[in-house]
Amino acid sequence: MAKIKVTQVKSKIKRPGDQKRTLEALGLRKIGQVVEHEATPAILGMVNKVQHLVSVEEA
């Protein structure tokens, strides 16, 4: 599978609880933090849910 790099670019403050938990599940805790994941359907769905808070690039 392809790898993707997910970077948090906006704060999770004042966001719904499900979006906060999705960021935590992706391993993102601070703005500017970068994590690398396999591009599985589950991960891509999580990224899609918080797409306004993160940026994604191919690794």
MMTF fields as JSON, N, C-alpha, C and O atoms, coordinates in Angstrom:
{
  "mmtfVersion": "1.0.0",
  "mmtfProducer": "UNKNOWN",
  "numBonds": 235,
  "numAtoms": 236,
  "numGroups": 59,
  "numChains": 1,
  "numModels": 1,
  "chainsPerModel": [1],
  "groupsPerChain": [59],
  "chainIdList": ["A"],
  "bondAtomList": [4, 2, 8, 6, 12, 10, 16, 14, 20, 18, 24, 22, 28, 26, 32, 30, 36, 34, 40, 38, 44, 42, 48, 46, 52, 50, 56, 54, 60, 58, 64, 62, 68, 66, 72, 70, 76, 74, 80, 78, 84, 82, 88, 86, 92, 90, 96, 94, 100, 98, 104, 102, 108, 106, 112, 110, 116, 114, 120, 118, 124, 122, 128, 126, 132, 130, 136, 134, 140, 138, 144, 142, 148, 146, 152, 150, 156, 154, 160, 158, 164, 162, 168, 166, 172, 170, 176, 174, 180, 178, 184, 182, 188, 186, 192, 190, 196, 194, 200, 198, 204, 202, 208, 206, 212, 210, 216, 214, 220, 218, 224, 222, 228, 226, 232, 230],
  "bondOrderList": [1, 1, 1, 1, 1, 1, 1, 1, 1, 1, 1, 1, 1, 1, 1, 1, 1, 1, 1, 1, 1, 1, 1, 1, 1, 1, 1, 1, 1, 1, 1, 1, 1, 1, 1, 1, 1, 1, 1, 1, 1, 1, 1, 1, 1, 1, 1, 1, 1, 1, 1, 1, 1, 1, 1, 1, 1, 1],
  "groupList": [{"groupName": "MET", "atomNameList": ["N", "CA", "C", "O"], "elementList": ["N", "C", "C", "O"], "formalChargeList": [0, 0, 0, 0], "bondAtomList": [1, 0, 2, 1, 3, 2], "bondOrderList": [1, 1, 2], "singleLetterCode": "M", "chemCompType": "L-PEPTIDE LINKING"}, {"groupName": "ALA", "atomNameList": ["N", "CA", "C", "O"], "elementList": ["N", "C", "C", "O"], "formalChargeList": [0, 0, 0, 0], "bondAtomList": [1, 0, 2, 1, 3, 2], "bondOrderList": [1, 1, 2], "singleLetterCode": "A", "chemCompType": "L-PEPTIDE LINKING"}, {"groupName": "LYS", "atomNameList": ["N", "CA", "C", "O"], "elementList": ["N", "C", "C", "O"], "formalChargeList": [0, 0, 0, 0], "bondAtomList": [1, 0, 2, 1, 3, 2], "bondOrderList": [1, 1, 2], "singleLetterCode": "K", "chemCompType": "L-PEPTIDE LINKING"}, {"groupName": "ILE", "atomNameList": ["N", "CA", "C", "O"], "elementList": ["N", "C", "C", "O"], "formalChargeList": [0, 0, 0, 0], "bondAtomList": [1, 0, 2, 1, 3, 2], "bondOrderList": [1, 1, 2], "singleLetterCode": "I", "chemCompType": "L-PEPTIDE LINKING"}, {"groupName": "VAL", "atomNameList": ["N", "CA", "C", "O"], "elementList": ["N", "C", "C", "O"], "formalChargeList": [0, 0, 0, 0], "bondAtomList": [1, 0, 2, 1, 3, 2], "bondOrderList": [1, 1, 2], "singleLetterCode": "V", "chemCompType": "L-PEPTIDE LINKING"}, {"groupName": "THR", "atomNameList": ["N", "CA", "C", "O"], "elementList": ["N", "C", "C", "O"], "formalChargeList": [0, 0, 0, 0], "bondAtomList": [1, 0, 2, 1, 3, 2], "bondOrderList": [1, 1, 2], "singleLetterCode": "T", "chemCompType": "L-PEPTIDE LINKING"}, {"groupName": "GLN", "atomNameList": ["N", "CA", "C", "O"], "elementList": ["N", "C", "C", "O"], "formalChargeList": [0, 0, 0, 0], "bondAtomList": [1, 0, 2, 1, 3, 2], "bondOrderList": [1, 1, 2], "singleLetterCode": "Q", "chemCompType": "L-PEPTIDE LINKING"}, {"groupName": "SER", "atomNameList": ["N", "CA", "C", "O"], "elementList": ["N", "C", "C", "O"], "formalChargeList": [0, 0, 0, 0], "bondAtomList": [1, 0, 2, 1, 3, 2], "bondOrderList": [1, 1, 2], "singleLetterCode": "S", "chemCompType": "L-PEPTIDE LINKING"}, {"groupName": "ARG", "atomNameList": ["N", "CA", "C", "O"], "elementList": ["N", "C", "C", "O"], "formalChargeList": [0, 0, 0, 0], "bondAtomList": [1, 0, 2, 1, 3, 2], "bondOrderList": [1, 1, 2], "singleLetterCode": "R", "chemCompType": "L-PEPTIDE LINKING"}, {"groupName": "PRO", "atomNameList": ["N", "CA", "C", "O"], "elementList": ["N", "C", "C", "O"], "formalChargeList": [0, 0, 0, 0], "bondAtomList": [1, 0, 2, 1, 3, 2], "bondOrderList": [1, 1, 2], "singleLetterCode": "P", "chemCompType": "L-PEPTIDE LINKING"}, {"groupName": "GLY", "atomNameList": ["N", "CA", "C", "O"], "elementList": ["N", "C", "C", "O"], "formalChargeList": [0, 0, 0, 0], "bondAtomList": [1, 0, 2, 1, 3, 2], "bondOrderList": [1, 1, 2], "singleLetterCode": "G", "chemCompType": "PEPTIDE LINKING"}, {"groupName": "ASP", "atomNameList": ["N", "CA", "C", "O"], "elementList": ["N", "C", "C", "O"], "formalChargeList": [0, 0, 0, 0], "bondAtomList": [1, 0, 2, 1, 3, 2], "bondOrderList": [1, 1, 2], "singleLetterCode": "D", "chemCompType": "L-PEPTIDE LINKING"}, {"groupName": "LEU", "atomNameList": ["N", "CA", "C", "O"], "elementList": ["N", "C", "C", "O"], "formalChargeList": [0, 0, 0, 0], "bondAtomList": [1, 0, 2, 1, 3, 2], "bondOrderList": [1, 1, 2], "singleLetterCode": "L", "chemCompType": "L-PEPTIDE LINKING"}, {"groupName": "GLU", "atomNameList": ["N", "CA", "C", "O"], "elementList": ["N", "C", "C", "O"], "formalChargeList": [0, 0, 0, 0], "bondAtomList": [1, 0, 2, 1, 3, 2], "bondOrderList": [1, 1, 2], "singleLetterCode": "E", "chemCompType": "L-PEPTIDE LINKING"}, {"groupName": "HIS", "atomNameList": ["N", "CA", "C", "O"], "elementList": ["N", "C", "C", "O"], "formalChargeList": [0, 0, 0, 0], "bondAtomList": [1, 0, 2, 1, 3, 2], "bondOrderList": [1, 1, 2], "singleLetterCode": "H", "chemCompType": "L-PEPTIDE LINKING"}, {"groupName": "ASN", "atomNameList": ["N", "CA", "C", "O"], "elementList": ["N", "C", "C", "O"], "formalChargeList": [0, 0, 0, 0], "bondAtomList": [1, 0, 2, 1, 3, 2], "bondOrderList": [1, 1, 2], "singleLetterCode": "N", "chemCompType": "L-PEPTIDE LINKING"}],
  "groupTypeList": [0, 1, 2, 3, 2, 4, 5, 6, 4, 2, 7, 2, 3, 2, 8, 9, 10, 11, 6, 2, 8, 5, 12, 13, 1, 12, 10, 12, 8, 2, 3, 10, 6, 4, 4, 13, 14, 13, 1, 5, 9, 1, 3, 12, 10, 0, 4, 15, 2, 4, 6, 14, 12, 4, 7, 4, 13, 13, 1],
  "groupIdList": [1, 2, 3, 4, 5, 6, 7, 8, 9, 10, 11, 12, 13, 14, 15, 16, 17, 18, 19, 20, 21, 22, 23, 24, 25, 26, 27, 28, 29, 30, 31, 32, 33, 34, 35, 36, 37, 38, 39, 40, 41, 42, 43, 44, 45, 46, 47, 48, 49, 50, 51, 52, 53, 54, 55, 56, 57, 58, 59],
  "secStructList": [7, 7, 3, 3, 3, 3, 3, 3, 7, 1, 7, 7, 6, 6, 1, 7, 2, 2, 2, 2, 2, 2, 2, 2, 2, 2, 6, 7, 7, 1, 6, 6, 7, 3, 3, 3, 3, 3, 7, 7, 2, 2, 2, 2, 2, 2, 2, 2, 2, 6, 6, 6, 6, 3, 3, 3, 3, 3, 7],
  "xCoordList": [0.821, 0.0, 0.864, 2.022, 0.286, 0.984, 0.982, 0.114, 1.96, 2.038, 1.637, 1.879, 1.016, 0.672, 1.215, 1.318, 1.558, 1.973, 0.834, 0.358, 0.405, -0.699, -0.134, 0.51, -0.371, 0.115, -1.07, -1.96, -1.079, -2.146, -1.792, -0.709, -2.709, -2.446, -3.37, -3.104, -4.445, -5.363, -5.647, -5.489, -6.066, -6.325, -7.61, -8.531, -7.652, -8.871, -9.756, -10.805, -9.339, -10.141, -11.453, -11.467, -12.538, -13.892, -14.372, -15.197, -13.874, -14.34, -15.188, -15.032, -16.078, -16.876, -15.994, -14.883, -16.508, -15.745, -15.299, -14.206, -16.128, -15.74, -14.536, -13.709, -14.427, -13.269, -12.013, -10.929, -12.152, -11.016, -10.518, -9.313, -11.446, -11.066, -10.451, -9.561, -10.91, -10.333, -8.889, -8.032, -8.601, -7.219, -6.351, -5.23, -6.848, -6.096, -5.843, -4.751, -6.843, -6.695, -5.653, -4.976, -5.54, -4.501, -3.121, -2.115, -3.063, -1.787, -1.362, -0.194, -2.3, -1.988, -2.404, -3.553, -1.474, -1.756, -1.461, -2.087, -0.513, -0.128, -0.169, -0.046, -0.341, -0.266, 1.17, 2.125, 1.306, 2.623, 3.157, 4.164, 2.507, 2.953, 2.643, 1.589, 3.57, 3.427, 3.44, 4.294, 2.501, 2.484, 2.387, 1.868, 2.89, 2.872, 2.01, 2.161, 1.111, 0.204, 0.143, 0.459, -0.271, -0.615, -1.93, -2.779, -2.093, -3.301, -4.405, -4.829, -4.874, -5.976, -7.301, -7.345, -8.377, -9.686, -10.071, -10.675, -9.735, -10.079, -9.338, -9.937, -8.044, -7.244, -7.716, -7.827, -7.994, -8.447, -9.802, -10.054, -10.673, -11.951, -11.767, -12.469, -10.803, -10.526, -9.967, -10.349, -9.061, -8.478, -9.566, -9.573, -10.478, -11.557, -12.451, -12.958, -12.646, -13.512, -12.935, -13.684, -11.595, -10.937, -10.102, -9.082, -10.529, -9.737, -9.528, -8.57, -10.41, -10.267, -9.24, -8.887, -8.752, -7.776, -6.385, -5.42, -6.273, -5.002, -4.644, -5.484, -3.368, -2.935, -2.337, -1.756, -2.481, -2.06, -1.169, -1.421, -0.102, 0.772, 1.25, 1.307, 1.589, 2.122, 3.53, 4.299, 3.844, 5.167, 6.051, 7.212],
  "yCoordList": [-1.191, 0.0, 1.254, 1.231, 2.329, 3.612, 4.194, 3.889, 5.026, 5.717, 7.169, 7.755, 7.74, 9.155, 9.821, 9.198, 11.096, 11.904, 12.859, 13.589, 12.842, 13.686, 14.706, 14.335, 15.993, 17.075, 17.859, 18.25, 18.089, 18.922, 20.377, 20.826, 21.12, 22.523, 23.491, 24.693, 22.984, 23.84, 23.199, 21.991, 24.028, 23.592, 22.773, 22.944, 21.88, 21.113, 21.778, 21.243, 22.932, 23.675, 24.114, 24.545, 24.0, 24.357, 23.486, 23.926, 22.275, 21.312, 20.259, 20.049, 19.596, 18.531, 17.399, 17.176, 16.704, 15.648, 14.548, 14.005, 14.204, 13.138, 13.543, 12.696, 14.826, 15.28, 15.272, 14.939, 15.634, 15.589, 14.161, 13.912, 13.223, 11.816, 11.261, 10.412, 11.727, 11.275, 11.735, 10.963, 12.987, 13.463, 12.643, 12.28, 12.347, 11.525, 10.134, 9.587, 9.559, 8.23, 8.217, 7.214, 9.339, 9.454, 9.678, 9.569, 9.989, 10.217, 11.668, 11.972, 12.577, 14.003, 14.685, 14.562, 15.405, 16.084, 17.575, 18.355, 17.992, 19.41, 19.889, 19.099, 21.185, 21.781, 21.629, 21.88, 21.223, 21.041, 19.627, 19.295, 18.787, 17.409, 16.62, 16.798, 15.746, 14.942, 13.473, 13.04, 12.71, 11.26, 10.6, 11.183, 9.38, 8.636, 7.394, 6.675, 7.144, 6.002, 5.326, 5.93, 4.051, 3.363, 3.956, 4.36, 4.007, 4.599, 3.551, 3.189, 3.061, 2.1, 2.852, 4.046, 2.167, 2.848, 3.445, 4.517, 2.775, 3.304, 4.611, 5.578, 4.639, 5.852, 6.969, 8.114, 6.663, 7.696, 8.264, 9.453, 7.435, 7.915, 8.85, 9.854, 8.512, 9.378, 10.713, 11.765, 10.668, 11.903, 12.75, 13.973, 12.107, 12.837, 13.54, 14.628, 12.931, 13.512, 14.8, 15.695, 14.896, 16.084, 16.807, 17.416, 16.742, 17.313, 18.823, 19.361, 19.504, 20.949, 21.281, 22.448, 20.281, 20.492, 19.963, 20.252, 19.202, 18.55, 18.788, 19.174, 18.548, 18.493, 17.105, 16.511, 16.599, 15.24, 15.294, 16.043, 14.472, 14.345, 12.905, 12.181, 12.5, 11.161, 11.086, 12.046, 9.935, 9.758, 8.948, 8.688],
  "zCoordList": [0.0, 0.0, 0.0, 0.416, -0.467, -0.476, 0.93, 1.748, 1.188, 2.478, 2.272, 1.217, 3.305, 3.272, 4.529, 5.586, 4.394, 5.533, 5.848, 4.978, 7.104, 7.551, 8.529, 9.511, 8.269, 9.113, 9.654, 8.899, 10.966, 11.546, 11.314, 11.687, 10.695, 10.369, 11.111, 11.143, 11.704, 12.463, 13.814, 13.993, 14.752, 16.118, 16.207, 15.408, 17.198, 17.458, 18.508, 18.867, 18.996, 19.971, 19.316, 18.163, 20.054, 19.588, 18.433, 17.633, 18.338, 17.331, 18.033, 19.236, 17.309, 17.922, 18.458, 17.977, 19.447, 20.096, 19.152, 19.314, 18.162, 17.244, 16.397, 16.059, 16.049, 15.287, 16.155, 15.674, 17.426, 18.349, 18.503, 18.48, 18.66, 18.817, 17.539, 17.601, 16.388, 15.121, 14.999, 14.568, 15.374, 15.359, 16.297, 15.94, 17.488, 18.447, 17.871, 18.027, 17.206, 16.622, 15.503, 15.278, 14.813, 13.774, 14.377, 13.676, 15.664, 16.333, 16.335, 16.576, 16.068, 16.008, 17.298, 17.725, 17.925, 19.177, 19.112, 19.829, 18.26, 18.188, 16.742, 15.807, 16.579, 15.254, 14.751, 15.487, 13.514, 12.92, 13.045, 12.42, 13.838, 13.997, 12.733, 12.124, 12.343, 11.135, 11.526, 12.3, 10.996, 11.181, 9.817, 8.865, 9.735, 8.486, 8.677, 9.665, 7.734, 7.796, 6.442, 5.417, 6.447, 5.211, 4.701, 5.494, 3.4, 2.812, 2.715, 1.618, 3.874, 3.911, 3.863, 4.158, 3.497, 3.471, 4.821, 4.864, 5.925, 7.252, 7.53, 8.0, 7.242, 7.473, 6.556, 6.994, 5.3, 4.365, 4.791, 4.602, 5.36, 5.876, 7.056, 7.181, 7.934, 9.08, 8.616, 9.128, 7.644, 7.108, 6.452, 6.593, 5.739, 5.08, 6.095, 5.825, 7.253, 8.289, 8.867, 9.258, 8.922, 9.491, 8.437, 8.761, 7.187, 6.095, 6.223, 5.67, 6.942, 7.136, 8.212, 8.377, 8.949, 10.016, 9.668, 10.377, 8.597, 8.257, 6.803, 5.99, 6.49, 5.102, 4.868, 5.777, 3.657, 3.327, 2.107, 1.164, 2.141, 0.983, 0.875, 1.87, -0.334, -0.563, 0.038, -0.022, 0.613, 1.206, 0.269, 0.585]
}
